[in-house]
């Protein structure tokens, strides 16, 4: 499983950034991941403190803590035993969710002072301080995605 994730990430172009030394930055971003309408629970112990450079902590699954420069969204997923690409999300269970005629993977980011923007190369997205990130795989229409966007917390601003 780990080998296949590394191979997938290697093919997705995640080598565009270089992770800096531990302590080279201190950022926080709010994140929510939905799969077929169900929010993933990153507060579960198995997702906590998986890497020093980027992690969830204190049983909070809403805020990712970034402690090194160059952290991209693909790296955060890799630390959790997952993979995210342009068309597929692979969970730590091994379940693959790829674009087809029924459902689609979409990723949206709301940076400080900006509106929500869809990103098309999520694995290479360089996480910024106070970003709000929505990863959604499913059949939601615009209204459904708007509700999911509203569910992304603002906790990072207070951390």
ZIFENLIN-V170258 format. One record per backbone hydrogen bond with DSSP energy under -0.5 kcal/mol. CO is the residue of the C=O (numbers start at 1). NH is the residue of the N-H. E is the energy in kcal/mol with one decimal. If there is no record, write none. Layout:
CO;NH;E
CO;NH;E
This chain:
1;5;-2.1
2;6;-2.5
3;7;-2.4
4;8;-2.6
5;9;-2.8
6;10;-2.4
7;11;-1.8
8;12;-1.1
9;14;-1.3
10;13;-0.6
13;16;-1.2
14;17;-0.8
21;24;-2.2
27;66;-2.8
28;130;-3.5
29;64;-2.9
30;133;-2.5
32;135;-2.6
33;40;-3.0
34;137;-2.0
35;38;-1.7
38;35;-2.6
40;42;-0.9
41;44;-1.2
44;47;-2.3
45;48;-1.5
47;50;-0.5
47;56;-0.7
53;67;-3.5
53;68;-0.6
55;65;-3.6
56;49;-3.3
57;60;-1.8
59;61;-0.6
62;31;-2.5
64;29;-1.8
65;55;-2.1
65;67;-0.5
66;27;-2.5
67;23;-3.7
67;24;-0.7
68;71;-0.7
69;20;-3.0
71;127;-1.8
72;75;-0.6
72;76;-1.6
73;77;-2.1
74;78;-2.3
75;79;-2.4
76;80;-0.8
77;80;-0.8
77;82;-2.7
78;81;-2.0
83;90;-3.0
87;99;-2.2
88;85;-2.7
89;91;-0.6
89;97;-2.6
90;83;-2.3
91;94;-2.0
95;91;-2.5
96;98;-0.5
97;89;-2.2
103;100;-2.5
104;106;-0.5
104;138;-2.0
106;136;-2.9
107;119;-2.7
108;134;-2.9
109;111;-0.5
109;117;-2.2
110;132;-1.6
111;114;-2.5
117;109;-2.7
119;107;-0.6
121;124;-1.3
122;125;-1.4
123;74;-1.9
125;73;-2.3
125;127;-0.7
128;131;-1.7
131;30;-2.5
132;110;-2.8
133;32;-2.0
134;108;-2.8
134;136;-0.5
135;34;-3.0
136;106;-2.9
137;36;-3.3
137;37;-0.5
138;104;-2.4
141;145;-2.6
142;146;-2.1
143;147;-2.0
144;148;-1.9
145;149;-2.7
146;150;-2.1
147;151;-0.9
148;151;-0.7
148;152;-0.6
149;152;-1.3
154;157;-0.8
155;158;-1.7
156;159;-1.1
